[in-house]
Amino acid sequence: MFANSFGGEVVFLDEALSRCGRIPYDAGWIQDCTMLSDGRVLLNDVDNHVILEYETWTSNSPSKAMKYYDNWRITELVEIRDSLDARAKVG
């Protein structure tokens, strides 16, 4: 999976690196995108200061959106598994 901001999409590749899907998105610059372990896809639009959630990699529109402050600079989206999250809260 990779962001093609200029082309207005997130592109999905199969094991042979052939294009197998896409999520169209041309509203802003896609700084980062990631697929969570449950299949949801997150996309960070830094122009509009919003993280969008797509239910699957075949979705054409987001199911949720989370706005963030204009002065924030979010550069990478990473899933933190429950076991790592629990350790981060200790101490």
C-alpha positions as CSV (number, residue, x, y, z in Angstrom):
1,M,0.0,0.0,0.0
2,F,1.2,3.5,-0.8
3,A,-0.1,7.0,-1.1
4,N,-0.3,8.6,-4.5
5,S,-1.2,12.1,-3.4
6,F,-0.6,13.7,-6.8
7,G,-2.9,11.0,-8.4
8,G,-5.5,11.4,-5.6
9,E,-5.5,7.8,-4.3
10,V,-4.1,5.2,-2.0
11,V,-2.9,2.2,-4.1
12,F,-2.8,-1.4,-3.0
13,L,-0.4,-4.0,-4.5
14,D,-0.5,-7.8,-4.3
15,E,2.4,-10.1,-3.6
16,A,3.6,-9.8,-7.2
17,L,3.5,-6.0,-6.9
18,S,0.5,-5.7,-9.2
19,R,-2.1,-3.2,-8.5
20,C,-5.1,-4.9,-6.9
21,G,-7.1,-2.0,-5.4
22,R,-7.3,1.6,-4.6
23,I,-9.1,4.1,-2.4
24,P,-9.8,7.4,-4.3
25,Y,-8.9,10.5,-2.4
26,D,-8.2,13.9,-4.0
27,A,-9.2,16.4,-1.2
28,G,-5.7,17.0,0.1
29,W,-2.1,15.7,0.5
30,I,-1.9,12.2,1.8
31,Q,1.0,12.3,4.3
32,D,0.7,8.7,5.4
33,C,-1.6,5.7,5.2
34,T,-1.6,2.4,7.1
35,M,-3.7,-0.8,7.3
36,L,-4.6,-1.9,10.8
37,S,-4.6,-5.6,11.8
38,D,-8.4,-5.7,11.5
39,G,-8.3,-4.5,7.9
40,R,-9.3,-0.9,8.5
41,V,-7.3,1.7,6.6
42,L,-6.2,5.1,8.1
43,L,-5.2,8.0,5.9
44,N,-3.6,11.3,7.1
45,D,-4.6,14.3,5.1
46,V,-2.1,17.0,6.2
47,D,-3.7,19.8,4.1
48,N,-7.0,19.4,5.8
49,H,-5.6,18.3,9.2
50,V,-7.7,15.1,9.4
51,I,-7.2,11.4,9.9
52,L,-9.8,9.4,7.9
53,E,-10.8,5.8,8.6
54,Y,-11.9,3.4,5.9
55,E,-13.6,0.1,6.9
56,T,-11.7,-1.9,4.3
57,W,-9.2,-1.3,1.5
58,T,-12.1,-1.5,-1.0
59,S,-14.1,1.4,0.6
60,N,-14.7,4.5,-1.5
61,S,-15.6,6.8,1.4
62,P,-14.4,7.1,5.0
63,S,-16.5,5.8,7.8
64,K,-14.9,8.2,10.4
65,A,-12.9,11.3,10.4
66,M,-10.8,12.9,13.2
67,K,-9.8,16.5,12.8
68,Y,-6.6,17.7,14.5
69,Y,-5.1,21.1,15.3
70,D,-3.8,23.1,12.3
71,N,-0.5,23.6,14.0
72,W,0.1,19.8,14.5
73,R,2.4,17.9,12.1
74,I,1.5,14.2,12.1
75,T,3.9,12.4,9.8
76,E,3.4,8.7,10.5
77,L,0.5,6.5,11.4
78,V,1.4,3.3,13.4
79,E,-0.8,0.7,15.1
80,I,0.1,0.0,18.7
81,R,-1.0,-3.5,19.7
82,D,-2.7,-4.0,23.1
83,S,0.4,-5.7,24.6
84,L,2.6,-2.7,23.6
85,D,-0.1,-0.3,24.8
86,A,-0.2,-1.9,28.2
87,R,3.6,-1.7,28.6
88,A,3.6,2.0,27.6
89,K,1.1,2.8,30.4
90,V,3.3,1.2,33.1
91,G,5.3,3.6,35.2
